[in-house]
Amino acid sequence: MTGRLEVNSPMAARAAALSGLGFAILPDFIADPEISAGRLVSLLEENSFDGAGIYAIYPHRRYLPAKVRALVDYLAQWLKENYPIK
């Protein structure tokens, strides 16, 4: 079989890998439950993609609504607590 599948969703990539279509580069928080359950295996761990990040893009800070600042602050704290940098 030739060809490849490209998706822009880690959930779609996970579904493809679970269906046996190949391998996927997935964030830990999406892959870990599947790895723990034995449905996926981790490959090439020595070639991990450290340094990748999650970014919030929002308007200039001068006109930043308080609710946007609150959301960004909340997400930053939640990610630090639940997914600390390894």
mmCIF file of the C-alpha atoms, coordinates in Angstrom:
data_MODEL
# 
_entry.id   MODEL 
# 
loop_
_atom_site.group_PDB 
_atom_site.id 
_atom_site.type_symbol 
_atom_site.label_atom_id 
_atom_site.label_alt_id 
_atom_site.label_comp_id 
_atom_site.label_asym_id 
_atom_site.label_entity_id 
_atom_site.label_seq_id 
_atom_site.pdbx_PDB_ins_code 
_atom_site.Cartn_x 
_atom_site.Cartn_y 
_atom_site.Cartn_z 
_atom_site.occupancy 
_atom_site.B_iso_or_equiv 
_atom_site.pdbx_formal_charge 
_atom_site.auth_seq_id 
_atom_site.auth_comp_id 
_atom_site.auth_asym_id 
_atom_site.auth_atom_id 
_atom_site.pdbx_PDB_model_num 
ATOM 1  C CA . MET A 1 1  ? 0.000   0.000  0.000  1.00 0.00 ? 1  MET A CA 1 
ATOM 2  C CA . THR A 1 2  ? 1.325   3.440  -0.829 1.00 0.00 ? 2  THR A CA 1 
ATOM 3  C CA . GLY A 1 3  ? 0.305   6.882  0.258  1.00 0.00 ? 3  GLY A CA 1 
ATOM 4  C CA . ARG A 1 4  ? -0.021  8.624  3.549  1.00 0.00 ? 4  ARG A CA 1 
ATOM 5  C CA . LEU A 1 5  ? -2.603  10.140 5.786  1.00 0.00 ? 5  LEU A CA 1 
ATOM 6  C CA . GLU A 1 6  ? -2.223  13.707 6.997  1.00 0.00 ? 6  GLU A CA 1 
ATOM 7  C CA . VAL A 1 7  ? -4.465  15.232 9.633  1.00 0.00 ? 7  VAL A CA 1 
ATOM 8  C CA . ASN A 1 8  ? -4.358  18.424 11.635 1.00 0.00 ? 8  ASN A CA 1 
ATOM 9  C CA . SER A 1 9  ? -5.922  16.928 14.742 1.00 0.00 ? 9  SER A CA 1 
ATOM 10 C CA . PRO A 1 10 ? -4.085  14.854 17.343 1.00 0.00 ? 10 PRO A CA 1 
ATOM 11 C CA . MET A 1 11 ? -7.370  13.064 18.052 1.00 0.00 ? 11 MET A CA 1 
ATOM 12 C CA . ALA A 1 12 ? -7.645  12.018 14.396 1.00 0.00 ? 12 ALA A CA 1 
ATOM 13 C CA . ALA A 1 13 ? -3.996  10.916 14.406 1.00 0.00 ? 13 ALA A CA 1 
ATOM 14 C CA . ARG A 1 14 ? -4.652  8.862  17.552 1.00 0.00 ? 14 ARG A CA 1 
ATOM 15 C CA . ALA A 1 15 ? -7.722  7.259  15.945 1.00 0.00 ? 15 ALA A CA 1 
ATOM 16 C CA . ALA A 1 16 ? -5.700  6.390  12.828 1.00 0.00 ? 16 ALA A CA 1 
ATOM 17 C CA . ALA A 1 17 ? -2.918  4.818  14.900 1.00 0.00 ? 17 ALA A CA 1 
ATOM 18 C CA . LEU A 1 18 ? -5.449  2.869  16.982 1.00 0.00 ? 18 LEU A CA 1 
ATOM 19 C CA . SER A 1 19 ? -6.982  1.603  13.738 1.00 0.00 ? 19 SER A CA 1 
ATOM 20 C CA . GLY A 1 20 ? -3.626  0.258  12.634 1.00 0.00 ? 20 GLY A CA 1 
ATOM 21 C CA . LEU A 1 21 ? -2.944  2.815  9.912  1.00 0.00 ? 21 LEU A CA 1 
ATOM 22 C CA . GLY A 1 22 ? 0.583   3.524  11.119 1.00 0.00 ? 22 GLY A CA 1 
ATOM 23 C CA . PHE A 1 23 ? 2.285   5.636  13.726 1.00 0.00 ? 23 PHE A CA 1 
ATOM 24 C CA . ALA A 1 24 ? 1.570   9.133  14.987 1.00 0.00 ? 24 ALA A CA 1 
ATOM 25 C CA . ILE A 1 25 ? 3.317   11.931 16.805 1.00 0.00 ? 25 ILE A CA 1 
ATOM 26 C CA . LEU A 1 26 ? 1.011   12.683 19.724 1.00 0.00 ? 26 LEU A CA 1 
ATOM 27 C CA . PRO A 1 27 ? 1.097   14.891 22.814 1.00 0.00 ? 27 PRO A CA 1 
ATOM 28 C CA . ASP A 1 28 ? 1.672   12.958 26.039 1.00 0.00 ? 28 ASP A CA 1 
ATOM 29 C CA . PHE A 1 29 ? -1.760  13.789 27.432 1.00 0.00 ? 29 PHE A CA 1 
ATOM 30 C CA . ILE A 1 30 ? -3.402  12.127 24.420 1.00 0.00 ? 30 ILE A CA 1 
ATOM 31 C CA . ALA A 1 31 ? -1.020  9.177  24.040 1.00 0.00 ? 31 ALA A CA 1 
ATOM 32 C CA . ASP A 1 32 ? -0.423  8.219  27.689 1.00 0.00 ? 32 ASP A CA 1 
ATOM 33 C CA . PRO A 1 33 ? -3.881  6.728  28.404 1.00 0.00 ? 33 PRO A CA 1 
ATOM 34 C CA . GLU A 1 34 ? -3.643  4.581  25.269 1.00 0.00 ? 34 GLU A CA 1 
ATOM 35 C CA . ILE A 1 35 ? -0.079  3.507  26.082 1.00 0.00 ? 35 ILE A CA 1 
ATOM 36 C CA . SER A 1 36 ? -1.068  2.645  29.670 1.00 0.00 ? 36 SER A CA 1 
ATOM 37 C CA . ALA A 1 37 ? -3.986  0.550  28.386 1.00 0.00 ? 37 ALA A CA 1 
ATOM 38 C CA . GLY A 1 38 ? -1.695  -1.269 25.951 1.00 0.00 ? 38 GLY A CA 1 
ATOM 39 C CA . ARG A 1 39 ? -3.503  -0.022 22.856 1.00 0.00 ? 39 ARG A CA 1 
ATOM 40 C CA . LEU A 1 40 ? -0.481  1.977  21.645 1.00 0.00 ? 40 LEU A CA 1 
ATOM 41 C CA . VAL A 1 41 ? 3.252   1.559  22.146 1.00 0.00 ? 41 VAL A CA 1 
ATOM 42 C CA . SER A 1 42 ? 5.805   4.325  22.396 1.00 0.00 ? 42 SER A CA 1 
ATOM 43 C CA . LEU A 1 43 ? 8.479   4.397  19.688 1.00 0.00 ? 43 LEU A CA 1 
ATOM 44 C CA . LEU A 1 44 ? 11.621  6.451  19.152 1.00 0.00 ? 44 LEU A CA 1 
ATOM 45 C CA . GLU A 1 45 ? 11.553  7.984  22.638 1.00 0.00 ? 45 GLU A CA 1 
ATOM 46 C CA . GLU A 1 46 ? 15.143  9.145  22.205 1.00 0.00 ? 46 GLU A CA 1 
ATOM 47 C CA . ASN A 1 47 ? 13.910  11.365 19.365 1.00 0.00 ? 47 ASN A CA 1 
ATOM 48 C CA . SER A 1 48 ? 11.199  13.162 21.291 1.00 0.00 ? 48 SER A CA 1 
ATOM 49 C CA . PHE A 1 49 ? 10.055  16.612 20.278 1.00 0.00 ? 49 PHE A CA 1 
ATOM 50 C CA . ASP A 1 50 ? 11.006  18.535 23.409 1.00 0.00 ? 50 ASP A CA 1 
ATOM 51 C CA . GLY A 1 51 ? 10.629  22.243 23.046 1.00 0.00 ? 51 GLY A CA 1 
ATOM 52 C CA . ALA A 1 52 ? 7.282   22.096 21.307 1.00 0.00 ? 52 ALA A CA 1 
ATOM 53 C CA . GLY A 1 53 ? 4.651   24.077 23.075 1.00 0.00 ? 53 GLY A CA 1 
ATOM 54 C CA . ILE A 1 54 ? 1.106   25.206 23.372 1.00 0.00 ? 54 ILE A CA 1 
ATOM 55 C CA . TYR A 1 55 ? 0.603   28.813 22.422 1.00 0.00 ? 55 TYR A CA 1 
ATOM 56 C CA . ALA A 1 56 ? -2.202  31.279 23.094 1.00 0.00 ? 56 ALA A CA 1 
ATOM 57 C CA . ILE A 1 57 ? -2.628  33.913 20.427 1.00 0.00 ? 57 ILE A CA 1 
ATOM 58 C CA . TYR A 1 58 ? -4.617  36.953 21.411 1.00 0.00 ? 58 TYR A CA 1 
ATOM 59 C CA . PRO A 1 59 ? -4.856  40.688 20.629 1.00 0.00 ? 59 PRO A CA 1 
ATOM 60 C CA . HIS A 1 60 ? -2.349  43.244 21.885 1.00 0.00 ? 60 HIS A CA 1 
ATOM 61 C CA . ARG A 1 61 ? -2.148  43.370 25.699 1.00 0.00 ? 61 ARG A CA 1 
ATOM 62 C CA . ARG A 1 62 ? -3.184  47.015 25.797 1.00 0.00 ? 62 ARG A CA 1 
ATOM 63 C CA . TYR A 1 63 ? -6.743  46.096 24.814 1.00 0.00 ? 63 TYR A CA 1 
ATOM 64 C CA . LEU A 1 64 ? -6.816  42.572 26.239 1.00 0.00 ? 64 LEU A CA 1 
ATOM 65 C CA . PRO A 1 65 ? -10.195 41.748 27.793 1.00 0.00 ? 65 PRO A CA 1 
ATOM 66 C CA . ALA A 1 66 ? -9.988  40.562 31.408 1.00 0.00 ? 66 ALA A CA 1 
ATOM 67 C CA . LYS A 1 67 ? -11.730 37.280 30.530 1.00 0.00 ? 67 LYS A CA 1 
ATOM 68 C CA . VAL A 1 68 ? -9.028  36.454 27.950 1.00 0.00 ? 68 VAL A CA 1 
ATOM 69 C CA . ARG A 1 69 ? -6.249  37.226 30.469 1.00 0.00 ? 69 ARG A CA 1 
ATOM 70 C CA . ALA A 1 70 ? -8.039  35.076 33.079 1.00 0.00 ? 70 ALA A CA 1 
ATOM 71 C CA . LEU A 1 71 ? -8.321  32.151 30.641 1.00 0.00 ? 71 LEU A CA 1 
ATOM 72 C CA . VAL A 1 72 ? -4.659  32.353 29.610 1.00 0.00 ? 72 VAL A CA 1 
ATOM 73 C CA . ASP A 1 73 ? -3.536  32.539 33.259 1.00 0.00 ? 73 ASP A CA 1 
ATOM 74 C CA . TYR A 1 74 ? -5.779  29.609 34.215 1.00 0.00 ? 74 TYR A CA 1 
ATOM 75 C CA . LEU A 1 75 ? -4.550  27.421 31.343 1.00 0.00 ? 75 LEU A CA 1 
ATOM 76 C CA . ALA A 1 76 ? -0.900  28.227 32.060 1.00 0.00 ? 76 ALA A CA 1 
ATOM 77 C CA . GLN A 1 77 ? -1.300  27.255 35.723 1.00 0.00 ? 77 GLN A CA 1 
ATOM 78 C CA . TRP A 1 78 ? -3.323  24.126 34.920 1.00 0.00 ? 78 TRP A CA 1 
ATOM 79 C CA . LEU A 1 79 ? -0.755  22.912 32.396 1.00 0.00 ? 79 LEU A CA 1 
ATOM 80 C CA . LYS A 1 80 ? 2.116   23.509 34.853 1.00 0.00 ? 80 LYS A CA 1 
ATOM 81 C CA . GLU A 1 81 ? 0.328   21.479 37.529 1.00 0.00 ? 81 GLU A CA 1 
ATOM 82 C CA . ASN A 1 82 ? -0.918  18.636 35.336 1.00 0.00 ? 82 ASN A CA 1 
ATOM 83 C CA . TYR A 1 83 ? 1.809   18.333 32.692 1.00 0.00 ? 83 TYR A CA 1 
ATOM 84 C CA . PRO A 1 84 ? 5.086   19.587 34.185 1.00 0.00 ? 84 PRO A CA 1 
ATOM 85 C CA . ILE A 1 85 ? 8.064   19.833 31.879 1.00 0.00 ? 85 ILE A CA 1 
ATOM 86 C CA . LYS A 1 86 ? 9.938   16.536 31.983 1.00 0.00 ? 86 LYS A CA 1 
# 
